[in-house]
Amino acid sequence: MPVNVLLVDDSAVIRGLMAKALSADPAIAIAGSAANGAMAVSMARGLQPDVIILDIEMPVMDGITALPEILKVSPASKVIMASTLSVRNAAVSMQALALGAADYLAKPSAKSGNEAEEFYRELIAKVKALSGHKATRAPVAATVTPVPMIRPAPVLAAQSNVPLYVGGVKALAIASSTGGPQALLAVFEALKGHLLQLPIFITQHMPPTFTTILAEHISKAGNRPCSEAKDGDVAVAGHAYVAPGDFHMVPEKDAGGRVTIRLNQNAPENYCRPAADPMLRALSRIYGRHLAVLVLTGMGQDGMLGARIVVENGGSVIAQDEASCVVYGMPKAVVDNGLCRAVLPLPAIGGYLISQIEGR
């Protein structure tokens, strides 16, 4: 059965372009299209589409107003927020994720060329990834209190019985994609007041501007400084750094022994820039066995090759479990390759990191 998609955008041209691109994939069918949020609510009730592409700025009823109403009448639908790239729309997209949207996508500034082609490639990939996920959506806002820690599932990696803190963890790296912003907020809320003895490096697949807003949300959720990384930043304990949209983050150790963040626009890896693999390779060179890695929800396998290098150098990797992922792609890749110390439900991750890194 094809994936049924409802397109919601006030521009008939944009709806037509998206319909043409999506329909080119035989696994996707256009169930309908709507010009505003009110129409979308009515159509979602009748169509019960698998995926809804929802614009933010529309007349009559905008996307952020329509979103909760859509999820009431069609709770199984996965909603992808699509908007032009702006600070306001990035902030609204983050709000939408907290309200139950599954993902977001920045519209291209041009309707043709490489930028548009990349947008449609990513749109098709996200539609198919979200429709293939069987677990129910469980959006996590920054104010949600994590449930008590659940016993982690033992897995695969050599020396998995050795606590992380025995070697002395000196840095934590986090890789995430689809569903990642919600998961990151939940993890950082659980880490409040903890892991202040080490820097945290984050690669979340996100466009420019969105990463700036994400860092602000993480800072509020975790009550710790978190910023979009800048080239030349010296990594300090207690601070979290988010790779900026369209740049790989590759820390290096300078002549004085300080860990300095470097940014580059080398070719995308796993179709992503920023990508987790270059970050993990760079951090493993610096920290070796003193590096811990967390792989959260996301499509594809970015982070797997970097995690393999981390493990080969003595570092440790844990992953989010399938049931709590929006898309079980990136975590599955590291699990299937036998790279993990533990596979954990999202509410258990913060407590596990605290107990393993701080020895509590």
C-alpha positions, 0 to 999 in steps of 0.5 A, a space after each residue: 500500500 502506498 503512503 497517503 499524503 495530504 499537502 497543506 499550503 496556501 500556494 497552489 504552485 507549491 502544492 503542485 510542485 510537491 505533489 509532482 515530486 512525491 508522486 514520482 515515487 511509486 510508494 507515495 500517493 497524494 490523498 488530497 491538498 488543502 489551502 489553509 489549516 481549516 481545510 486541512 482539519 476537515 480533510 484530515 478527519 475524512 482522509 486519515 492520511 499517513 503523513 501531512 505536509 503542513 505549511 506554517 504561514 497560511 490565511 484563515 488558520 495557520 499551521 501552528 493553530 491547525 496542528 493540534 486540531 489535526 492530531 485530534 481528528 487524525 491522531 495516527 497521522 505524522 505531521 511534517 512542518 514545512 516553512 521558509 527559512 527564518 528565525 520566526 519559522 524556526 522558532 514556530 517549528 520547534 513549538 510545533 515539535 513540542 505540540 506533536 509534529 513529527 518533523 520539520 523541513 525548510 522550503 528551498 528559496 528557489 523552485 529549481 536547481 540543486 536546492 529544490 532537488 535536495 528539498 524534494 529528496 529529503 521530503 520523500 525520505 522523511 515521508 517514507 521513514 515516518 510512515 514506516 514507523 509503527 510505534 505511537 507518537 509520544 511528543 516530549 516537551 521540555 517540561 515533562 518529568 522523566 520516569 524512573 530509570 528502567 534497567 538498560 538492555 544488555 547488548 553486544 559490545 565487548 566489555 559491556 559490564 565495565 562501567 563507563 566511569 571507570 575510564 573517566 569520561 571526559 566528553 559526551 557526543 550526541 547524534 540525532 535526526 528525525 525526532 531528535 529535538 524532542 529527544 534532546 530536550 528530554 535528555 537535557 532535562 534529565 541531566 540538570 545539575 549533572 555532567 557539568 565536569 565535561 563538554 557535550 557536543 551535539 550534531 542534530 540534522 538541521 538547517 541554518 537558523 534552526 540550530 540557533 533556536 535548538 541551542 536556546 531550547 536545550 539551554 532552557 531545558 537543561 539549565 546549562 549553557 548551550 550554544 550554536 558552535 562557532 569556529 574557534 570556540 574553546 570547549 569548556 566543561 559544563 557547556 553544550 555545543 550544537 553543530 550549526 546548520 550546513 557546517 560539520 563540527 570537527 573539534 581538534 586539540 591545539 598546541 596548548 592542549 585545548 579542545 578547539 571547535 573547527 567548522 567546515 563545509 566539506 562534502 555532506 556525509 550520509 547526505 547530511 551537513 552537519 553530519 555526526 560521523 565527522 564529529 565522532 571521528 574528530 572527538 575520538 582522536 582527541 578523547 579516545 577511551 574517554 569519549 561517550 557517545 549517545 545515538 538518538 532517534 533519526 533516519 539513515 545511518 549517520 553516526 554508525 561509522 564514526 561510532 565504530 571508530 569510537 569503539 575501536 579506540 576504546 570509547 563507549 556508545 549507547 543508543 535509544 531503543 526502537 519503541 521510543 524513537 520517532 524513526 529507528 534508523 540511526 540507533 538501529 545502525 549502531 545496534 545492528 553493528 554491535 557497537 552499543 553498551 546499552 539500548 535504552 528507552 528515552 526516559 531512562 537515558 539521562 539516569 543511565 548517563 549520570 550513573 555511568 559517568 558520575 559513578 552514582 
